[in-house]
Amino acid sequence: MRSRSLPSLRAPGADARAPRLLSLALLAAGLCAPLSAAQAAGLDDLAYQSTPFPFVLEDEVSLYDGSEFDTTWIPADSPLQIRFQILSEGGAEIEMEGVGHLGWPEGLTGLIEPVADSGIIVVDAVLSAVTSIRFNVAGYTYESEIDRRGIAIEGEGSFTPFLMSGDVPDSVSVLFEGATNELLNYSYNVFTGVSVQFTTDLGPQATTVYDSPNWYLGGERVDTVGERAVFEPLGEPVQPVEAQLVGHWVSSLDLVLNPVFSVCVDLIGCFDLVDIDIPIPLAGDDFEQMFAPVAMEFPLPVLTPPPAVADFGTVEVGQVANVQVPLSNVGLLDLEGGAAMFGSPYFVVYPSAFLAAPGTTDGLVLTFEPQAAGDFDGTLVLESNDPLLPRIEIQVIGTAVDPAESDPNGDDGANGDPDGRAKPTVIESEVQGCGCASTRSDRIGGAALGALGLLGLLWRRRRA
């Protein structure tokens, strides 16, 4: 989908504020219709757009890896002691969808549009907890690992990409707040009449926050969603644009341990030796990680430049001479534009608009119909949606001579033309009575009939 607009054809050196020359041919072809995709992408103020480029971003990051905590033996002076060793490891996966857009003129303008609600983050981590005990009761000493287990920490969140600065919201959080669970419930008979009991509750809380500080689009930094990057066209059928997103991750993993140690003695009963809360800030990360680059490709129209000069040579006053101007599109997007002639009124261009599909050639016809002798010049101005050559000026020249001054044998140029210029290419029309090579006295309404001949020629050429 592309946004199309009529080009603004101005005479060489004319004020840019001059009104546009509206072409009925362009209007009839519907080339002025704006595209809703352009408006949705935020490039509706640009005349043209390439085909949007959809993409998917995926990334994985490591969170909490290698974070280890050891309480050592607690309480230090108690006959009953416990030790917790906790190791964490895990990560997060993220996926987002977006669409790249490219518009012009005034350089190529690119921006990235997020696909609403297409972002998802999945956090998956695990705690490895080892519990050991030791005690010295009534001269009896014991030390052993009594429990080893894994505790899963999972969570996910959805959002609209890309959560860059200035967007609302500008970050997404994934929170895991596990209920306080019994990590350990262990009892041991020291000897007859004396036993010890250990219970421990664990309450984990994990938070992962993601946002995107910026894009790099075509090598230019873009800091907010909807911000544009501008770069130069290459003049190729496809404009490659590399986009790379920067992801910012902040994560934390906190635990609260509540160990309770009890001693039970027959005839006396049970009593607690230890009952404490141990906060453990186990892991914390704050880092940036680049997503893999996205290699976007945007098709463009590419106009093969026509000759810089259109020379009609020598033409008798009252005659009509025509020269074709081929306009070839070697790009991968439709080439469209308009044409206007400035200078001598004896030069005319038809039609005032052109449209060439990829790999095809359209064209214009220049007509020179002098009504007085002399040297004449003009400028053919072409404006198109080729981002590298949006405006081309072609010099148009011709010399008109009175019929009495022309060589009756038809020798011009190298065979006797005073200025040495070749005769123009004359397009033969199959319309009877075209008068393309006749004098004005031989025609009925010469210019009007000549225009009819050109219309017949163009109709035949376009149907071919």
TIMIDO-835358 format. One record per atom (N, C-alpha, C, CB): x, y, z. Coordinates in pm, whole numbers, plus 50000, padded with zeros to 5 digits. Glycine has a CB too. Layout:
BEGIN
XYZ...
***
This chain:
BEGIN
500844988150000500005000050000500885012450000499055000150122500465022549923501245034549914500345046649913502125034349790500835057449967500115069949962500525077449837500375078450089499565081749759499885088249633499465102749638499215081149516500215111149567499915125249567500345131149435500595132449684499625141249389500025148149268501325155649291498935157749222502285154549198503505162349212503235177149189504575157349116504065185349243503955199849225504935204049118504225207449359504415206848997505275210448885505425225448881504705205148751506645230148891506935244448891507945247448783507445249249029507845259148729508825263548631510195264548697508425276948568511285262748618512625264248676512765277648747513705262848568513125276848877513305288948956512025294749009513995299048875510885288248989509595293649035509485292449185508425286448967508635300849243508395300549388507745287349425507495312449432508255280949531507715268049575506275268949620508555262449688505815281149647504435282749692503445283949577504325294949782503935283149453503045284249339502035272849340503835284149207500815275149291499815264449296500205252749209498455269649252499735240749247500035228749172499235228449042499735216249256499845222148939499145219948814498425206648825500115220248692497115206848840496345194648859496125187948725495005197548928496345174948721496205167348598494895159648601497395157948578494055161748499492805154148492493095139448473491935159348377494195136348404494535122248384494845115548517495725120948289495575122548605495885116948735494625115448819496905125648808493775125348813492555124548890491685112948843491775137548881491615111148713490805100248659491355086748700490725101148508492695085848712493305073148750493225070448899494735072848706492765080048977492615078149121493935078649194491945065149148494935085549140496255085449202496355095049317497305088649100495315102649344495375112249453494825106649583494625124649416494275094649581493595089449699494575086849812492845076549665494335092349931495225089550045494985075450097495005099850157495955070250167495875056750221495745057250372497095048450181494825049550427494645049250572495875043450640493415041150609496595034250573497805028550633498825039250661498395017750542498905048950570499855059750591499485067950713499915068650468498185070550729497755078250844497985070650973496285081950831497725057650969497915049651089499375049151127497385035451068500265049651030501705048851058502295062251097502425043450938501535073051085502085086051121502885092451010502935084751241502745087650886503455093550773502465099550674504325083050704501275103250721500245108150631500595121650570498945109050704501585128650626501975141450568502955139850454502565150250674503385127550425504315125050315503545120350192505385114650356504035123850074503305121149952503265106349917503915128749838504335098949948504435085149902504885076150015505395084049784504505063350002504955053150096505295040450021503885050350203506285033350071506595020150019505685009850087508085016650041505844997350046505074986550107505514984550251505224973550026504594984150348504994981950488505724968550505503774982350580506624968150604507424956150629507104950850769508954959050614506294940150781506004934450914507174925850962504704926050910507354925251094508434917251149508064912751290509754925151151508814902951340508654897751475510004898551546508114883151474510014904051667511224904651749511154894051857511394918751812512244886751875512334876851981513684878052049512114862451925513704875952180514954876752253514844868552381515314891452286515994864152430516094857152557517174863852641516414841952536516914864852770517894870652861518034861652983517484885052904519204862353044519454854853167519154863753286520914849753173518394858353381518064865653504518424856953623516544869553507518944863053727519234856553855520354846153846517974849953908520974844453730521934833553715523124835253810522424832753570523464824353874524654824153960524504831654089525794829753886523304836154123523104843254249523004833054362521834852354244523874834354461523944824354568523924831254704525204815754553523244824854797523164830354933523374818955032521794837454957524154821755136524444811955240524254818755375525904806255226523314813455453523064819655584524164816355685521714814955638525004806555652525944800455749525134794655865527014810955801525804790455969525104784056081524474794556172526064775056162523154793556185522434803356268521514795856365521604813056178521284801656484522024812656548523424808056588521254817956674524354816956591525764813156609526024806556743526634825356596525334810356852525634805156986524544795757038525814816557083523764790256946522664781556988523104766956983521414783856899522594758557074522894744257065522224737756945522464737157193521194744156891520564739656768520804750056661519034737156789521354745956546521684755356438521174749756305523224757956432520904758956218520444755256084521184763655981518894757256070521314758255860522034765155752521244763555623523504759555735521004774955555520324774955426521284779655318519044783855430521394771955212522184775755095521224776154976523384765655071521144787754914520154789854807520884794754682519044799954851520604788254570521164792054442520004794554345522124780854387520094805454270519024808654175519564808754033518374822254209518724804953942519044806053799517744806753721519924794053751517794813553608516574814753528516744824953420515394818353615515644828553358515694838053248514314842453207516414832153130514284850153099513034855253046513074854752894512754869653096511914852752836511754853152691510764864152658511274839452635511024871052548510154882052507509904881152358510764895752544508684884752318508314884852176507444896852150507594871652135507704903652037506924915451999506764915651848507604928452050505704922151801505474923751658505404938651625504164916451615505914941851506505874955651461505824956351310507084963251514505714968551260505674971051116506574982851086504214973651065507474981150989508324992150945507674999550829509714986950905507805012750831507235021150724508315030250668506035029650778508185033150538509135041950470508355051150378510195033750389508555064150396507855073950314508825084450263506725080550392508355092450169509155103350111508195112950044510225097850009508605124549992509975129149960510675135750078509935138749844511595145250044512455151550144513275140950216511615159650245513955132550139514695121550198513755110150230515445126150324514315098650260513505087250300513245088150450514195073850263511995087250488511595088650628511065075150676510535099850645511685069750780511275056950833510785058050976512415047050825509855049351011509435048151150508935033951174508325058651185508875030451301508435017151343507095018451414509505010351435506135010551371504795010651431504584997551508503695012551321504234998051636503984985651711502644979551674504034988251860502544966451685501274959451672500664958251811501454945251604499524964151830498914965051964498754951352028497544971951956499114950652156498914938752240499654926452190497444935652250500714928252111501444916752059502664913152142501864919451917502974921152245504134918352328503804908552440504684931152386504734899352464504554889952575505914886852636503854876952527505954886452769507154882952844506824870852931507664894952931507714861052928507574849353014508844848153097507324836252930508694848153230509824846753322509774832853382509774857653435510904826053377510984812353427512284810853504510884801953311512204809253635513394807853719513164796653818513724821153792514254792353881514164781553979515154784254092514444767653914514734781254212515604782254330516024768154371514884789654448517294766554394517804754054452518134756654598519064748654373517394750154688517554752654832518064739954901516204757254896519144741654977519714730755055519664734755203521194727555010519114725855287519004728555430519824718255507517514728255475520634723255599521454714555685521224718255831522984715655648521414708555922521264711356064522484705956140519954705156120522674711456255523624705856349523184709956490525094710556317523494701456586523114704756724524094697956819521644700456754524114703656938524914698257048524014698757172526264706557070523364687357199522404686357308522894675657405520974683057255523074679857530523484670457637524714662357597522324660857671525654669557528526884663057488526804654957360527344654457595525624654757297525454647257174525524656957057524094639357174526454654656962526664663556848526244656556719528154668056840525554664356633525064658756507525074669856401523634652656523525484666256278525464675856166525144668056038526844683456152524154673355956523764666355835522924675355744522984653455869522994672655614522054678755518520744671155530522624678155368519674678555545518404671655569517374674255460517844675855702517634683855370516634686555267517314693455148515464695355323516904689555026517374695954902516184696054805518634688454841515824707954756514644708954670514774720854575513374710154754513924720654471513834731754377512494738554389514064726954234512494751854378511274759854388511124767754259511294769254513510054765554183509844772354055509274786254077508904764053965509784795653998509274809453999508894812753856510344819754057507604814853831507124817153697506184829153695506424804753642506144835453580505204846453562505244851153418505524858053657504194858053374504174863453239503334876153236503634853053139503584884153133502844896553116502714899752969503514908053190501614906152930501404910452792501354925652787500104904252734501674931052671501784945552659501794949252511503054950952731501724962252483501864967352347503294971852327500874979052320503994966552227505374971052203505374985952171506034962952087506494993552179507764987552219508214993252353508844989952112507295000252419507525005652552508765014252558507624994552654508885023252462510005032452460509645045052536510415035852316510655052752569510455064952647509435073952580511785072352665508485078552655507455087352601506185080152567507965094152481506225066952556505005059452531504295057152664505315045952459503035053752660502275051552783501605038052775501215062852806501835028552869502885029752970504255027552907502665019753085505315031452977506645030252918507425018552973507415042952941506765009653050507424997553099506354987253133508325000553223506784974753139505874963953176506554955953287505524954753054505784951953388506314944653502505694930753508506054952253633506544920953539506094907353566506414904453711506764896853468505384901953792505554900253936505184886053977504704910654014506104879754052505794866854113505894868754264506764855454062504764867454331504734868954475504124856354534503944881754518504994846554554504524833654601504024834254744505624823354590503004826454771502514825654909503604819554997501204817354916503574823355125504544817655219504254802755234504494824855357505244794855197505084780355198506044774055298505314774655058505654762655345506534755255436507654748755356505734744555517508854753555380510014748155311510514735355379511124758455305510374734855512510954723755586510124720855711512424726755624509904708255737509304703755863509974690555898507714702255852510914691355992511814679956016511954677956167513204682255950511894665556210512124662256351513144650956361510794658356422513854650956474514924641056490514994637156639516314646756440515014624056666515154619156803516634618456838514464605256820517014627156929518424627356969518744614557048518734640057055517974611957148518034599457224516704598257297519264599057324516564587857369515294585157434514904596657525515364572057514513744602057496513204612757580513544626657531513694611257718514434628057430514824641357380514754641357227516284645257429514044651257169513944652657024514044667456987512604646656971514414669756859514484683556807513574684356685515964687656771513014696256662512134698456547512514711556478510654698656591512564710756344512894722556263511764725056164514264720656188511244737156162510274741256060510754754356000508814742756119510554755755869510984768055801509954771655695512404766455737509514783955696508634789155592509464797955498507444797255654509064797855368509774805755266508764813955188510614796455170509014826855177508154835655097508974842754990507444846055188508954837954865509714844554758508934855654690510144834354654509634865654640509034876354559510014879954449508684888854647509574878554324510414881554208509724892054122510704868754125510494901954077509964912653992510884914353872509824925954071510284914853754511024917553631510344929153559511104904853539511104939553531510584951453463511334952953331510734964353553510574955053222511174956653089510704969753027510804944652997511634976652960511294987952875512354989052766511195001252958512114997752669513034999452556513505013952552512364995352422514785016352573515265030152568515195036252428516675030852617515455028252324515485033952191515625023152084516635043852179515395027551960515715020051839516965026151775514505020051738517605018251690518525023551590517915019851455520005017751607517505029951380516795027951254517615034251142515375034051259518155025551055519025030550949520255037451003518285039850859520715033151120521885039251183521575051651265522875042851080520325056151265519935068251339519175064251465519075077751252519485070651577518825067451703517425073251705519645072851821516465064951748515065068851761514655065851904514145061351657514185076151976513975074752120512525072552163514485086852187511565074752076510175072752115509425065952001509515086152152508365059052037507495053151936506865064351854506395044152002506915063051722506385073451634507415083551589505275080651702508595083551651509645092651607510225087751475510755093951714510655097051391511115093751256512635094151246510495103151155513125086251151514525086751113514575090050964515265073251145515525098250924515635102450784517005098350731515415117850769517015092250613518275088150553518175089550402518645073550593519305088050334519375090650192518965078350110520775095050154518235080649998517915069349910519155064749835516815073249810519195051749805520325045949733520105045849582520565031849781518875048349538518605047749396518495033649343519655055049321518215024049431518105010049393516635005649401518985001249485516284994549333514894989849339514424986249479514734977749250515374982549567515034979249706515924987549797515204964049734515304994049893516065001749992516164993350119515385015650022517364988050153517504980550278517624990150397518724971250272516934986950504516984994850626517124985250744515705003950642518174986850821518374978350938517814985251061519874974950958517014977751136516434982951260516874973951375514874983551251517254980251486517674972551603517164979251730519234971151608516484971351811515874976351933516774973352053514474970051954516834982852144517574981152270516574977852380518414994052306516804966752450515934962852561516614965552695515554948052550515854970652790516374973752923515634965153025516204989052957516414957753105515844948353201516274951953343516284933953168515314951953433515584953753576514854942453648515104968153628515594934453724514974923153793515484922253935515244909953717514664916654022515044914454161514364901754210514674926554250515034894954302514494882854363514794883554511515104869954299513754884454591513874885754736513164873954803513274899254785513764869354913513194858354991513064862555137514064845654978512134856455205512024857955350511944843955410510764866655391512944840355490512974827455559512534829355703514394821055552511744819955752511304820455891511604806755956509784823955902512834804956003513164792256070512704792356216514684789656062512174780756258511764778756398512384765656446510174778456413513164766356556513824754556612513194751656749515384756656624512824739156771512194735156898512904722856956510684732256878512924722257087513444710557159512314704957245514694714157247512144691957236511104685257314511774675157409510074678057221511484676757538512034667857641510854661757717512994675757740510884648457725509814641757799509764647057941510014626457798508594647657994508314652558128508404667758140509264646258227509104674558041509224689258048508344695757941510714693758029508384690057817507624695857707508534701857601506684706257760507924708957506508654715157393508734730157414507944711957258509834735557373510004750057378510874754257259510654754657515510594766757206511314771957091512644778057135510484782457017513684774057064514974780557084515174792256988516094770457065514664790956865514854801356763513544803356689516004797656662513154815856664512004819256580512284833056523510634818756660512884833356403513334846256346512924846956199514884847956361512854859356146512664861756003514004866155943511544872655977514374860055831515644863355765515324868555624516604850855759515394881755602515204886955466516464884255382514874902255468516254879555259517384876255172517184883155037517524860755154517914893955009517904899754873518804891154784518404914854874518204881154725519014870754661519664875354532518164858754633518914882154446519464885454314518924898854267519134874454210519704905554186519284918154126520064920753999519474929754224519374924853892520004927753764519464940853710519754916253662520324948153642519944960553574520874961853454520034973253670520364958753333521254958453217520454961053090521994944953208521184964052983520604965652850521114954552759520944979452791520244949952671520624939552576519984942752441520194925452626520794942252335520304945152201519564933052144521474949252108518434935652083517764925352006518554922851877516284929351973518334911451817518964908651687518464918751585518654894051641519324923451494518894933351394517784927951305520094937751308516894936851265515834933651170516224939651036514434938951219516414931150935516794935750802515534938150721517734925550731515074950550716513874954050642514234957750499513114965550710513324954750406513524958150266512264964950214513864945450181512454976650153511334984550102511484986249951511244998250173510504981649871510574983949726510364998549693509534975349652511055003349589510965017249548510825018149396512185025249596510255029049346510285031549201511645037549163509135041049158512155033849047513435039148999513255043448855514585028549013513375056248831513235061948696514585061848626512665076248702514625055848506515815056848422515825070748359515855045548312516815079048391516775092948343516745093648191517975100648397515805101248134515785103347989516925112647948514425109147944517175114247816518235123547771518015137547828518285124147617519125144147856519045157347918518575168047821520395161247973518655165247688518275175147587517365168447485519525181347518516265174947452515395170747342515555181047230513895169447387516175176947121516515186047012515645182846891518025185046974514805192246850513935190446734514645193246603512735199146746515855198746611516525202346487515835213846419516605190446393515745213046286515145223746207513775219446156516055227546088512785227746178511415225046138510865237246067510525221346262510145234945956509545246145884508415252345965509035241645748508295265145951507195272246015505875266245967507265287545985504995263346060503705257546027503685242446028503285262345896504855236046032504875221546040504775217046186506145215945975504505203946205504425197946337505435186646345502985192746367506295187246445507275176546468507085171146609508735181746447507265158046622507065151446752508315143646791505835141946746508595143446920509705135746976509185128147098510905145047015509495115447104509085107447218510105108547331508895092647177509615108647455510465108447575510095095847654510275121547663510885085147641510565072847715510885074447863511335060947656510025068947948510215069348093510135055048144509145078648164511285049048173511365035048213511495033848364512555028148144510765024248417510805021448562511535008248584509355020948623512745008948640513514996848669513404993348818514994998648629512464999648888512264996949029511254985849051511825009449101510814984349177509874973949215508564979549267510484964949320508344992549246507104999149286506655007849171507295007449417505355010049154504855018149044505525031749042503335019749054505925035948922506485049348901505355058248851507675049148799505135069448916504065078448877504545092648889502825076348963503975101448808504395115348814503645123848714505885116448789504095136248700503475145748610504515153148531502625155448687504085159548422504985166748332504375180148297505255158448204505235190048277504795203448237505895209748154504445212248360505495217748056506445224547967506445239447998506085221947819507645245148004507815259348029508725265047920508405261948171508535277847887509365284247785508525287947664510505275047743509025284647547508355288447422506985281747414509205284647301505975289247373504635283247359504535273847241503595294147344505575273147157505545264047043505865249747083506525268746936506285247647208506545234147257505365229747345507895233547337504925217547324503815212047402504185197847443502485212247320503785193747564503975179947610502625173547633504825179447739502535160747595501295153147616501655138747647500345154047491500985132347741500015137847836500745145047950499105126747893500005149448047500615156648160500885147648279499715168048203500695134548262500965125148371501465112148311499685122648457502195104548390502705091648343502635081648458504155092848289502555068948421502485058148518503105045848455501015055448562504155040648517504855028848466504965018548577506255032548411504445006748552504574995748648506024991148653503644983948611506414983648756507794978748763508184971048636507984969848886509354974548582509874967748464509254971948334509714953348480508464982748332507824987248209508235001648178506294986248219507815006048058508135019548012506875026847971509145019147895506685038548024505655047647978506385058747903504765053248096505685068647860506385079247789505525091347764506885074147660506185101747714505535114247679505855117447534505995125747774505065125947474505315130847338505475145947344504155126847241506605150647293506855165047281506515169247139508345168547316505815180347128505415185646998506015199546980503865186146984506585201646859507135214746823506365219546700508695214146795505595230346715504795235846606505065250946598503265233046627506165254546534506545268746532505635276746439508015270346486505345288946478504535298146398505355310046350503335302946477506625309846379507525320546335508925314746325507495332846431509745320646245511125316046228511965320646347511725321346094512985312446378513905315946486514305303846567513285326246575515205306246665515625295746759514765296646884517155297146794514255285146927513355284947042513845274447143511895281946997513545277247267513915267547372512845267547480515315271047433512855256747554511935254947665512505245047765510555250347616511775242447869512195232947972511035223548003512665240248101511305210647988510345200548028510655196448171510385188147931509695198148261509885194948402509095182148433509425206748494509825172248486509215159648528509345158548678509875147448458508225156148745508255153248889507605139648910507515164448971508285131048988507805117449005508005112949149508515107748909507595100649175507765095049309509065087249322506605086249343510005089049230511345083649247512025091749356512175084049112512345085649472512885093649582514275099349554512945085349707515035093149461516365098349430516295109349325517265087149381515355108249232515215118249124513775123549124515585112148985513385130749226511995135449232511685146149128511705140849369512705152849076512495163648978513605163248874512445177649049513205162948749514165163048638513765174148542514195149148564514765181748496514535192248396515255188448267515015206248449514525188448157515075184948026515015197247938514285172947961516145200847878516195212347788515565208447654517665217447768514695216847603514045214547475514425225947380512485213547492514945222447263515385232747168514895229247029516925234347168514735239246947514345237146808514505250046730512895232246799514725248546600514885260046511513785259546405516295260146444513135270646387512095271646286512585280346171510785277546347512335275746047512735283245928511535284945838513895276145852511545295545759510485297445661510605286945553510545311645600509515282845495509575272445391510515275945277508215269945336510625288645241511495292645130512965290145164511285307245096513325289645297514715287845335515125273345342514965294445467514165264045337514515250045351514975244445218513325241945405515805234445220516355227945101515255220345030517525218545138514955223644905513885216544835514165201644821513665222444698515475197744828515815183444819515715176344953517225181844765515375184145061515205178045194516505175145263514435165545183517635181345221518925178745287519105188345401520105179945187519215183145522519455191345641520665186045712518225191445734521035192345820522115187245906523405186545831521775173545961523985174745828525295173145765525235175745616525845159345791524025175145556523885177245413523485191545379522885167645356523675200745470523415214645434522695222645537522655215145311522255216845650521605224645756522615234445811521045215445868522305247445812523285257545856523815255045996522675271345851522975250246089523475248446225523965234246250522385251946326523935225646147524495212246160523695202946248525865213046213522475206046286521675197646374520825188146293520805206146465520645176046345519855165946275518385169646280520085152146336517655164246183516205166446184515585158446297515585162446047514465162946350513835155846463513215142746419512765164546528512965134346518512205122146492510745125846475512395111646606510175122346363508785125546335507985112846352508595131546193506995113046439506165101346464505045101046361505595101546609505035090546283503985089146183502695084446250504415079246072501635091146222500345087346278499555079546174499565099746325498815069546221497965061946131496565067946121497875047546177496355078946190495065085646179495035093646050494805094846303494065091045965494005097845835493875112845855492825092445751494725120245785494645134745792495285140645913493245139045787496285133145974496965138346093497635151546066497985128346144498295152845947498965165345914500225167445990498065176745938500855156346043502045158146124503195164046046502465145046183503195162445912504305167845833503785177645729505085156545764502575182445744501995191545645502135205845692500515188145620501915215245601501925229245638500575232945696502285238245517500535244445762499275248745823498195250345718499465261845898498535255045594497515257245492496895244245445498095264645374497605232845471497065219945428496185213645534498195210545394496035219945651495295213745760494005221245787496155213045886493045214145841491805220545887491925221546037490505212545843492145233746087492365235046233493635227746272491155229446313494785231446214496035223646223496355218146360497165232046178496395226546463496815221846596495825211946652496955233646693494515214346629493515205146684493595191646618492135210746667493765191546483493855178746415495125171346450493765180646266496215179246469497465172846511497305166346647498615182946516496565172746736496355166746869495555153946858495625176646962494585153646763493835141346744494735130146697492705143446645495685133646609496635123546563497455118146677497555129346457497895126846766498685122346882497855113346972499215134346962496585116846990495735108447072495595094547012494365114847090495415094046877495345080946813496615073046832495045082446667497735079846819499035073146839499175067846981500195082746809498845076247082498995072047221498035060847254498775083847316496825061547199495875050647225496415037547172494505053747161496975038247049497525025946989498715021047069497935028446842499585030547115500775026447189500415020447324501705038347209499445025947393499095020647524498365007247515498235030647599497665004947403496994992147388497934981347339495834993447294499124985447290500054975647235500644967047345501184982547157
***
